[in-house]
Amino acid sequence: MLVQKACLLKDAGETYIKEAAMAKVFASETATRNANRAMQILGGTGYMRPAEVERLIRDAKILEIGEGTSEIQRLVIARQLFKEEGENK
């Protein structure tokens, strides 16, 4: 729903920076959390290539790092929130 809202705002020609950053943080951290849970479930077997969980963990972690770390995305969200608060006063 976060991605959908960002897309709707973009299509409408409105600012969607905050919504896009929120979607990226949520999706990347959810992917990492779920990959780590899968590794916990599989134990040592998860580290073996046939299980493919080790690849999922690498791919999920790159989502948090690529195109701005989660920390940077949080700064973007905070700036947009403060900007919106200033406009509403």
Backbone hydrogen bonds, N-H to C=O, Kabsch-Sander energy under -0.5 kcal/mol:
donor,donor_aa,acceptor,acceptor_aa,energy
5,K,1,M,-2.5
6,A,2,L,-2.2
7,C,3,V,-2.5
8,L,4,Q,-2.5
9,L,5,K,-2.4
10,K,6,A,-2.3
11,D,7,C,-2.7
12,A,8,L,-1.6
13,G,10,K,-1.5
14,E,9,L,-2.7
20,A,16,Y,-2.4
21,A,17,I,-2.2
22,M,18,K,-2.5
23,A,19,E,-2.2
24,K,20,A,-2.2
25,V,21,A,-2.4
26,F,22,M,-2.4
27,A,23,A,-2.6
28,S,24,K,-2.5
29,E,25,V,-2.3
30,T,26,F,-2.0
31,A,27,A,-2.2
32,T,28,S,-2.0
33,R,29,E,-2.3
34,N,30,T,-2.5
35,A,31,A,-2.3
36,N,32,T,-2.4
37,R,33,R,-2.0
38,A,34,N,-2.2
39,M,35,A,-2.0
40,Q,36,N,-2.1
41,I,37,R,-2.3
42,L,38,A,-2.3
43,G,39,M,-1.8
45,T,42,L,-1.4
46,G,43,G,-1.3
47,Y,44,G,-1.2
48,M,45,T,-1.5
51,A,48,M,-1.3
52,E,48,M,-0.6
52,E,49,R,-1.3
54,E,46,G,-0.9
56,L,52,E,-1.6
57,I,53,V,-2.3
58,R,54,E,-1.7
59,D,55,R,-2.9
60,A,56,L,-2.7
61,K,57,I,-2.3
62,I,58,R,-1.9
63,L,59,D,-1.2
64,E,60,A,-1.0
64,E,61,K,-0.5
65,I,61,K,-1.2
66,G,62,I,-3.5
68,G,65,I,-0.8
70,S,64,E,-0.7
73,Q,69,T,-2.5
74,R,70,S,-2.1
75,L,71,E,-1.8
76,V,72,I,-2.3
77,I,73,Q,-2.4
78,A,74,R,-2.7
79,R,75,L,-2.7
80,Q,76,V,-2.2
81,L,77,I,-2.4
82,F,78,A,-2.6
83,K,79,R,-2.3
84,E,80,Q,-2.5
85,E,81,L,-2.4
86,G,82,F,-2.2
87,E,83,K,-1.7
88,N,84,E,-1.5
89,K,86,G,-0.6
